[in-house]
């Protein structure tokens, strides 16, 4: 998105605030919590972003993302939904992602 967002500009909420009872109830209802990151380009080209736990729909784009599985869902003007899933990424792919992010940060591209 070439937004140049800084960490303090991203609204963040972790999973620690969820109680065991909330997590179990959500799972039992078939709408478990997932940690979801969202980014959106708004008016004037400004990008807003957030990361927070959300309950997902059983047939939604993030339903199959369990464990360390990663999913990216795009909502586009001409395509209502495109989801890319990396099932159970290993240590090598995770390390590569961290290294790539670090290199971009050092170059000042983040």
N, C-alpha and C positions, 0 to 999 in steps of 0.2 A: 504494500500500500504506500510505500515510500513516505511514511508519515513522520518519522523522526521522533516518535513518542519516547518520553523519558519515564523511568519507573514510577516516579511520584505522580505522573499523570494518569496512571492506570489504577482504577478502583479495584482493590483486592480484598477478598474475604476467603479464609481457609476453611477446611473441614473441621477444625478443632471445636468450633462453636456448635456442632451438631451433637445431640445426645445419642446414646446407644438406642434409646427407645424410638427416637425419630428415625434413625437409620433402619432399624428393624421394621418399623411400621411401613415406611416407604417401600422397602423391599417386598414385604408381604402384600402390599397393594399393587405390586407390579410396576411401580414407578420409582425406581431407586435413585439415589443421589449420584451425580457425577460432578466432578470439578470441571466447569465449563468456562472457557475463555471466549470472549466476544470482542469483535472490533467492527466498527461501522464508520463509513465516511458520510458525514452529514452535509448540511448546507455550507457553502463556502469552502468545501473540501476538507474541513476539519475532521480528524479522526478521533473517536472516543473508544476506549477499551476498558474491559473489566474481566475479572476472574472471580468466580464464586461458585459454591455448590448449588446445583439446580436439580430438581426432580425431572427425570426424562420419561418420555412416553414409551410404552412397550414397542411400538412400531416406528418410533422416531429415529432420526439419523444416529443418535448416540446410544441406542439400546444395546448394540452388540459390543460396545467398548467396555470391557471388563479387565480387571487386573492392570497391567501396564499398557494395554492396547491404546493407541492414539487414533483419534478421528478428527478430520477437518471437514466441516460442512460449509459449502458456499451457497449463498442465495444470490442469484444473478438476474439481471433484467430479462434475459432471454431464456434462462434455464432456472426453473423454480427451486431446484435442489440438486446439488452434486456433492457426494460424500466420498472422501478418500480415507481409507482405513489402513493403519499399520498394525497388524495383529501381533501382539506380544513382542515388541522390539527388543533386541538383545543389547548387551552392554556396549558392543561396538557401535551400533547405530546411535545410541544415546550419547556416548562419548563424542562421536563425530558432531552431533547436533550442538553439544556444549562448546566444542572447539570452534565450530563455524560461528556461533553467536559471539564468542570471545573475540575472534578475529575481527568481526564486524564492529564490535564495540571499540576495540583498540583503534581501528581505522576511522572511527567517528561516524560510522554509517548507521548506527542505531538511534 
